[in-house]
Amino acid sequence: MKPDRLHWWPYLFLLVSFSQALPQAITAVDSGGPTDNLEVAHSSPGFAPFTVAPLEDATDGAVSSAAAQATAKPADRPYGWHTTIYPALAWVPIFGTSVDLPPLPSHPTAPGPSGSTSSSLNGAYFGGARFEMGKWSADALFMWTALSAERKTPLTSVSLDFVFGDAHIGREVLPNLYLEGGFRRIALDLHATVGSDSGSGAPGYWDPLVGLTYRRVLGKKWRVALHGDGGGFGVGSDVDVSASGKADWQFARHFGLAMGYGGMHFSDSFSTPVGKVSIGPTMHGPIFGFGLYF
């Protein structure tokens, strides 16, 4: 036997083996299935099984990890404003009033003495709360103050203990704008002097109210509120109006400060044993205090 004929059969065996493996690999790739995790195993007689797998992109793991961390990180949501409680608010109003006393007994048909005081700085205590649910809101407010003012010429002096509480229910009619209705209870203890005459009384009123409130959250920790209402309508007092603007700042999740400015005016006449007394007090001044937020 010649040497060049001794080794041709190994080459023939390899050619037949690889000709069977190559169509299987091509069919697996062309089948349209996903190739990211493709593993194709082949075995041929006389050979150990082998696997063909593509290399993974080194950045895939980093992107997946970053996406998972972004999904797991909680959103930085604003502080809650659904319930607000004001346990202590201080009002420093500038107070002034007009007053008309009953006619003198010696001149019963003539107008009684009247005068108005100069404006003077006073103090008042407030407390209140607000609740919001969906498009509905509810407010309650309480105030107590002892007011006084006088004018030297002509002599007019008024001292007035003033207590009121009010409550409103509102509905959001436009974004951040609430239409509200409610009532205000006012209790007064008045002592007035005009010249050499004086009068006193302790009237009380239940005033129906209608109003508007605009509230808006500014960022994570701030909210502003503008409020105005009016009432009386002769049902209680003749005129009863108030307005205020306030900003709340939450320095912690459930604690904050409130600051703003507010004013109020009402007028009415009430009967005393000696005749009618008419008053028209006006108060306006800065408001500041402490709030709890949930």
C-alpha positions in Angstrom: 0.0 0.0 0.0 1.3 3.5 -0.9 1.9 6.1 1.8 -0.3 8.9 0.1 -3.4 6.6 0.4 -3.1 5.8 4.1 -4.6 9.1 5.5 -7.4 10.3 3.2 -10.3 8.7 5.2 -9.9 11.0 8.3 -10.5 14.1 6.1 -13.6 12.5 4.5 -15.0 11.7 8.0 -14.6 15.4 9.2 -16.2 16.7 6.0 -19.3 14.5 6.4 -19.6 15.5 10.1 -19.5 19.2 9.6 -21.7 19.1 6.6 -24.5 17.7 8.9 -23.9 20.3 11.7 -23.8 23.4 9.6 -27.4 23.4 8.3 -28.7 22.8 11.9 -27.0 26.0 13.1 -28.2 28.1 10.2 -31.8 26.9 10.7 -31.8 27.8 14.4 -30.6 31.3 13.7 -33.0 31.9 10.8 -36.0 30.7 12.7 -36.8 34.3 13.9 -36.6 33.4 17.6 -34.7 35.5 20.2 -30.9 35.2 20.0 -29.9 37.0 23.1 -29.8 33.8 25.1 -29.4 31.3 22.2 -27.7 28.1 23.0 -27.4 25.5 20.3 -26.0 22.0 21.1 -24.6 19.6 18.5 -23.3 16.2 18.8 -21.8 14.0 16.1 -20.6 10.5 16.2 -17.2 10.4 17.8 -17.3 14.0 19.1 -18.3 15.5 22.4 -21.3 17.9 22.4 -20.5 21.5 22.0 -22.5 24.8 22.6 -22.6 28.0 20.5 -23.7 31.1 22.5 -23.4 34.8 21.8 -21.4 37.1 24.1 -23.5 39.3 26.3 -23.1 43.1 26.1 -21.1 44.2 29.2 -23.4 47.2 29.7 -26.7 45.2 29.9 -26.2 44.3 33.5 -25.4 47.9 34.5 -28.4 49.3 32.7 -30.7 46.7 34.3 -29.3 47.4 37.8 -29.8 51.2 37.3 -33.3 50.7 36.1 -34.1 48.5 39.1 -32.8 51.1 41.5 -34.8 53.9 39.8 -37.9 51.8 40.1 -37.3 51.0 43.8 -36.6 54.6 44.8 -39.7 56.3 46.3 -41.0 59.4 44.7 -40.3 62.7 46.5 -43.9 63.8 47.1 -45.0 67.1 48.6 -46.0 67.2 52.3 -49.6 66.5 53.1 -52.2 69.3 53.2 -55.4 67.4 53.7 -55.8 68.2 57.3 -54.5 71.5 58.9 -54.9 72.4 62.6 -54.0 75.8 64.0 -53.7 75.4 67.8 -52.4 78.9 68.3 -52.7 81.9 66.0 -52.1 85.5 67.1 -53.8 88.5 65.4 -52.6 92.0 66.1 -55.5 94.1 64.8 -55.7 97.8 64.5 -59.1 98.6 65.9 -61.5 101.5 65.4 -65.2 101.9 65.6 -68.1 104.3 65.3 -70.8 104.4 67.9 -74.3 106.0 68.2 -75.9 106.2 71.6 -79.7 106.5 72.3 -81.2 110.0 72.4 -81.0 112.0 75.7 -84.1 111.6 77.9 -84.4 115.4 77.8 -84.5 115.4 74.0 -86.1 112.1 73.0 -86.8 113.2 69.4 -83.3 114.5 68.7 -80.5 112.2 67.5 -78.4 110.8 70.3 -74.7 111.5 70.8 -72.3 109.8 68.3 -68.6 109.7 67.7 -65.8 107.5 66.4 -62.6 106.4 68.0 -59.0 106.7 66.7 -57.4 103.5 65.6 -55.4 101.6 68.2 -53.3 98.4 68.3 -54.8 95.4 70.0 -54.3 91.7 70.3 -56.5 88.6 69.6 -56.2 84.8 69.9 -57.2 82.5 67.1 -57.6 78.8 66.7 -58.9 76.7 63.8 -58.8 73.8 61.5 -59.3 72.8 57.8 -60.1 69.5 56.3 -60.0 68.5 52.6 -61.4 65.4 50.9 -61.5 65.2 47.1 -63.2 68.4 45.9 -64.8 69.1 49.3 -63.5 71.2 52.2 -64.5 72.2 55.7 -63.2 75.0 57.9 -63.7 76.0 61.5 -62.3 79.1 63.3 -62.6 80.5 66.8 -61.4 84.0 68.0 -61.4 85.9 71.3 -60.2 89.4 71.8 -60.7 92.4 74.2 -60.6 95.6 72.1 -60.4 99.2 73.1 -60.0 102.5 71.4 -60.7 106.2 72.2 -60.6 109.7 70.8 -59.9 112.7 73.1 -61.8 115.4 71.1 -64.7 115.0 71.1 -64.4 112.4 73.8 -65.3 108.9 72.5 -64.2 105.8 74.3 -65.2 102.2 73.5 -64.2 98.9 75.0 -65.4 95.7 73.3 -65.1 92.1 74.3 -65.4 90.2 71.0 -65.9 86.4 70.6 -66.8 84.7 67.4 -66.7 81.3 65.8 -67.5 80.3 62.3 -67.7 77.2 60.1 -67.7 76.8 56.3 -68.3 73.9 53.9 -66.8 74.4 50.4 -66.8 72.8 47.0 -64.0 73.2 44.5 -65.6 74.8 41.4 -62.3 75.7 39.5 -58.8 74.4 40.1 -57.8 75.5 43.6 -60.9 77.8 43.9 -63.6 76.8 46.5 -67.1 78.2 46.7 -68.1 78.2 50.4 -71.2 78.6 52.6 -71.5 78.7 56.4 -72.3 80.8 59.4 -70.6 83.0 62.0 -71.6 83.3 65.7 -70.7 86.7 67.2 -71.0 87.6 70.9 -70.2 91.2 72.1 -69.9 93.0 75.4 -69.8 96.7 74.7 -69.2 99.7 76.9 -69.2 103.1 75.1 -68.9 106.7 76.2 -69.6 109.8 74.0 -69.1 113.0 75.8 -70.9 112.8 79.1 -73.2 110.0 78.0 -72.6 106.3 78.0 -74.3 103.1 76.9 -73.6 99.4 77.1 -75.0 96.1 75.9 -74.2 92.5 75.1 -75.7 91.6 71.7 -75.2 88.3 69.9 -75.7 87.4 66.2 -76.0 84.3 64.0 -74.8 85.5 60.6 -75.2 83.4 57.4 -72.1 83.6 55.2 -71.1 83.0 51.6 -67.4 83.2 50.5 -64.6 82.2 48.2 -61.2 80.6 49.0 -58.3 80.2 46.7 -55.6 77.8 47.9 -52.5 76.7 46.1 -49.5 74.6 47.0 -46.1 76.1 46.0 -43.4 73.5 45.9 -43.0 70.9 48.7 -43.3 73.1 51.8 -45.3 76.2 50.9 -49.0 76.9 50.4 -50.9 80.2 50.0 -54.5 80.9 50.8 -56.8 83.9 50.0 -60.2 84.0 51.6 -63.1 86.4 51.6 -66.7 86.1 52.9 -69.7 88.2 53.6 -72.9 87.8 55.4 -75.4 89.1 57.9 -77.9 90.3 55.4 -80.1 91.6 58.2 -80.7 88.0 59.4 -78.2 88.5 62.1 -76.1 91.7 61.9 -76.7 94.2 59.1 -73.2 93.8 57.6 -70.5 91.2 58.3 -67.5 90.9 56.0 -64.0 89.5 56.4 -60.9 88.9 54.2 -57.5 87.4 54.7 -54.3 86.2 53.0 -52.1 83.6 54.5 -49.0 81.6 53.7 -48.1 78.3 55.4 -44.5 77.1 55.6 -43.8 73.5 56.7 -40.4 73.3 58.2 -41.0 69.6 59.0 -43.5 67.0 57.7 -46.2 67.7 60.3 -45.2 71.1 61.7 -45.1 74.6 60.3 -45.7 78.3 60.6 -48.5 80.4 59.3 -48.2 84.1 58.5 -50.5 86.6 56.8 -52.8 89.6 57.1 -56.6 89.8 57.8 -59.4 92.2 58.3 -63.0 92.3 59.4 -65.9 94.8 59.5 -69.4 94.5 60.8 -72.2 96.9 61.7 -75.5 96.6 63.5 -77.9 98.3 65.9 -79.2 96.7 69.1 -81.7 97.7 71.7 -80.9 98.6 75.3 -83.2 99.7 78.2 -82.7 103.3 77.2 -82.8 103.0 73.4 -80.8 101.8 70.4 -77.0 101.6 70.2 -75.3 101.4 66.8 -71.7 100.2 66.3 -69.5 99.7 63.3 -66.1 98.2 64.3 -63.3 97.6 61.9 -60.2 95.5 62.6 -57.2 94.6 60.4 -53.7 93.5 61.1 -51.0 90.8 60.7 -51.6 87.1 61.6 -48.9 84.6 62.6 -48.9 81.3 64.5 -48.2 77.6 64.5 -49.7 74.8 62.4 -50.0 71.0 62.4 -50.3 69.3 59.0 -51.4 65.8 58.0 
